[in-house]
Amino acid sequence: MAGAVAVLVAAAGCGGSSSDGSGGDAEAQGGKTYTIGVLADITGPAASGNETSVEGVKAGTYYAEREGIKIKYIVADTATNPTTALSAAQKLVTQDHVFAVIAHSAITFSAASYLTAQKVPVIGFAQDGREWFTSPNMFSITGPTIDKEVTTTMGEFFKSKGATSIASIGYSVSPQSQASALETAESARLAGVKIGYVNAQLPFGSTDVGPTVLAMKEAKIDSFFAAVDPNTAFALISGLEQQGVDIKVALLPTGYGGDLAQAGPGARRAAQGVYFSLGYQPVEMQTAATKQFQSDLKEAGITGAPTLAHYNGYISVGLLVRALKAAGADPTPASLTKALAGIHDWDGLGLYGATKYDLSQKKISTGECLFMSRLDGSTFKPVPDAIPICGDLTDEKVTLSS
């Protein structure tokens, strides 16, 4: 589930805007309002993938109020800059006195040590690094993610759709992007699909993909996976088309829903027939969980197709609410952390379907489950045999570059 991925940038930035997340009129738990910090990439290179997480948090406050919990959130912009991210986190703690932090940033790692030292509970999407699984105060909404492990999920999907030789692409500065690209290639090999080309060293956010496209063509690949942001992914797709490469299966972990609209005017045309993986039920499935999600987005004034970050922000609030209810009559950050560690059956407000996650688990122990959709015209259509597709954990490992 690599969404936006980590990047180290030198550009200066400034963070810190405030929002008061208000839902309906439900009485808060014990009459108390919980002030939560939202650490997110509102500006900078990773903003396209993470900015809308704040809207997801806003939608989540409506769910929280129905559950009797009042949440006020204060937004801190990392500017996709490590120094700014740290100072933004420090402000949330020392000046805003937040009860907990919801983090949706490609550079959460730059503030993680500080938040851990301050014993601040952190909930969010583990998109940037392994601090989510080593810090006792940090809890990923999707449970543990692939590090060096290999599962059969991706290989089985590519093989089922007729792929015979794949390319797998990732960013050099992101451990999660690298891991996803390398794991997918190895998964394909185990499924009997040839590994034609692997490049997990692309510069973050680059659309200068000409040499990579030519290398993919030279390798005679007919399918590819790219654990990159949508702008890079669609540049690859357009480049391959211009080079006359016939792609049977293109699979992207970013770009679903509203993210496609943010990728530029030519993205929808380029994405025709492309498969998109999602760790959550796509709204097109029209389950009880997706209908409630869409209803809360609408209550929050959010129209259009949801983005991955909308899901992430919304589900993060849902996890916060569940933990607050288990944290005692008068919760503290310490009791909230303990309650989070005690959740062993998290289902993402039903958006994970039958899958449940153990939040105290640090490494994956089973095959990942992913929901696949295919863009046809203007519609994302769930793939009937892959909603979800679940594989098995293998004994194989991949090696990440330092």
MONORJO-V254306 format. One record per backbone hydrogen bond with DSSP energy under -1.0 kcal/mol. CO is the residue of the C=O (numbers start at 1). NH is the residue of the N-H. E is the energy in kcal/mol with one decimal. If there is no record, write none. Layout:
# MONORJO-V254306
co: (CO | CO)
nh: (NH | NH)
e: (E | E)
This chain:
# MONORJO-V254306
co: (28 | 29 | 34 | 35 | 36 | 37 | 38 | 39 | 40 | 40 | 44 | 46 | 47 | 50 | 51 | 52 | 53 | 54 | 55 | 56 | 57 | 59 | 60 | 61 | 62 | 63 | 64 | 65 | 70 | 72 | 74 | 75 | 76 | 78 | 81 | 82 | 83 | 84 | 85 | 86 | 87 | 88 | 89 | 90 | 91 | 91 | 92 | 100 | 101 | 102 | 103 | 104 | 105 | 107 | 108 | 108 | 111 | 112 | 113 | 114 | 115 | 116 | 121 | 122 | 123 | 124 | 125 | 130 | 131 | 135 | 137 | 139 | 140 | 148 | 150 | 152 | 153 | 154 | 155 | 156 | 157 | 158 | 159 | 164 | 165 | 165 | 166 | 166 | 167 | 168 | 169 | 170 | 174 | 175 | 176 | 177 | 178 | 179 | 180 | 181 | 182 | 183 | 184 | 185 | 186 | 187 | 188 | 189 | 194 | 197 | 199 | 202 | 203 | 207 | 209 | 210 | 211 | 212 | 213 | 214 | 215 | 216 | 217 | 222 | 223 | 224 | 225 | 226 | 229 | 230 | 231 | 232 | 233 | 234 | 235 | 236 | 237 | 238 | 239 | 240 | 241 | 249 | 250 | 251 | 252 | 256 | 257 | 258 | 260 | 264 | 266 | 267 | 269 | 271 | 274 | 275 | 276 | 278 | 282 | 283 | 287 | 288 | 289 | 290 | 291 | 292 | 293 | 294 | 295 | 296 | 297 | 298 | 306 | 307 | 308 | 309 | 310 | 311 | 312 | 313 | 314 | 315 | 316 | 317 | 318 | 319 | 320 | 321 | 324 | 332 | 333 | 334 | 335 | 336 | 337 | 340 | 343 | 346 | 347 | 348 | 350 | 351 | 352 | 357 | 358 | 368 | 370 | 371 | 372 | 373 | 374 | 375 | 376 | 379 | 381 | 383 | 386 | 389 | 392)
nh: (31 | 32 | 72 | 99 | 74 | 102 | 76 | 104 | 42 | 78 | 47 | 50 | 51 | 53 | 54 | 56 | 57 | 58 | 59 | 60 | 61 | 63 | 64 | 65 | 66 | 67 | 69 | 68 | 34 | 36 | 38 | 17 | 40 | 81 | 85 | 86 | 87 | 88 | 89 | 90 | 91 | 92 | 93 | 94 | 95 | 96 | 98 | 37 | 123 | 39 | 125 | 41 | 108 | 110 | 111 | 112 | 115 | 116 | 117 | 118 | 120 | 119 | 101 | 139 | 103 | 141 | 127 | 133 | 135 | 138 | 122 | 124 | 143 | 398 | 394 | 156 | 157 | 158 | 159 | 160 | 161 | 163 | 162 | 194 | 222 | 223 | 196 | 197 | 225 | 199 | 227 | 202 | 178 | 179 | 180 | 181 | 182 | 183 | 184 | 185 | 186 | 187 | 188 | 189 | 190 | 191 | 193 | 192 | 166 | 168 | 170 | 172 | 206 | 209 | 213 | 214 | 215 | 216 | 217 | 218 | 219 | 221 | 220 | 248 | 167 | 251 | 169 | 228 | 233 | 234 | 235 | 236 | 237 | 238 | 239 | 240 | 241 | 242 | 243 | 245 | 244 | 224 | 275 | 226 | 277 | 259 | 260 | 262 | 263 | 267 | 270 | 271 | 272 | 274 | 375 | 252 | 373 | 371 | 285 | 286 | 291 | 292 | 293 | 294 | 295 | 296 | 297 | 298 | 299 | 300 | 302 | 301 | 258 | 311 | 312 | 313 | 314 | 315 | 316 | 317 | 318 | 319 | 320 | 321 | 322 | 323 | 324 | 325 | 327 | 336 | 337 | 338 | 339 | 340 | 341 | 343 | 359 | 357 | 352 | 351 | 353 | 281 | 355 | 346 | 361 | 391 | 389 | 278 | 383 | 276 | 381 | 273 | 379 | 376 | 374 | 386 | 372 | 370 | 152)
e: (-2.6 | -1.8 | -2.6 | -3.5 | -2.7 | -3.3 | -3.1 | -3.0 | -1.4 | -2.3 | -1.9 | -1.1 | -2.7 | -2.0 | -1.4 | -1.7 | -2.3 | -2.3 | -2.4 | -2.0 | -1.4 | -1.1 | -2.5 | -2.2 | -1.5 | -1.2 | -2.6 | -1.5 | -2.5 | -3.2 | -2.9 | -1.8 | -2.1 | -1.5 | -2.8 | -2.0 | -2.2 | -2.6 | -2.2 | -2.4 | -2.1 | -2.1 | -1.7 | -3.1 | -2.1 | -2.2 | -2.0 | -2.7 | -2.6 | -2.2 | -1.1 | -1.2 | -1.0 | -1.7 | -1.9 | -1.0 | -2.3 | -2.5 | -2.4 | -1.9 | -2.5 | -1.2 | -2.7 | -2.7 | -2.5 | -2.6 | -2.1 | -2.0 | -2.1 | -1.4 | -3.0 | -1.8 | -1.6 | -1.9 | -2.7 | -2.5 | -1.9 | -2.6 | -2.5 | -2.2 | -1.2 | -2.3 | -1.5 | -2.2 | -2.7 | -1.4 | -2.3 | -1.6 | -2.3 | -2.4 | -2.8 | -2.2 | -2.6 | -2.7 | -2.3 | -2.4 | -2.7 | -2.8 | -2.1 | -1.8 | -2.2 | -2.6 | -2.4 | -2.1 | -2.2 | -1.2 | -2.8 | -1.6 | -2.7 | -2.0 | -2.4 | -2.6 | -1.8 | -1.7 | -2.7 | -2.4 | -2.1 | -2.2 | -2.4 | -2.6 | -1.7 | -1.6 | -1.6 | -3.9 | -1.6 | -2.5 | -2.4 | -1.7 | -2.3 | -3.0 | -1.2 | -2.0 | -2.1 | -2.5 | -2.3 | -2.5 | -2.1 | -2.3 | -1.6 | -2.7 | -1.5 | -2.4 | -3.0 | -1.3 | -2.4 | -1.7 | -1.5 | -1.0 | -1.2 | -1.5 | -2.2 | -2.2 | -1.3 | -2.3 | -2.1 | -2.4 | -2.4 | -3.3 | -2.3 | -1.6 | -2.3 | -1.8 | -2.2 | -2.6 | -2.1 | -2.4 | -2.2 | -2.3 | -2.3 | -1.6 | -2.8 | -1.9 | -1.9 | -1.8 | -2.4 | -2.7 | -2.3 | -3.0 | -1.9 | -1.6 | -1.9 | -2.3 | -2.2 | -2.7 | -2.1 | -2.3 | -2.7 | -2.0 | -1.0 | -2.6 | -2.2 | -2.1 | -2.2 | -2.6 | -2.1 | -1.6 | -2.3 | -2.4 | -1.9 | -2.0 | -1.4 | -2.7 | -1.7 | -2.7 | -1.5 | -1.7 | -2.7 | -1.8 | -2.8 | -3.2 | -3.1 | -3.2 | -2.0 | -3.0 | -2.3 | -2.6 | -2.7 | -2.2 | -2.0)
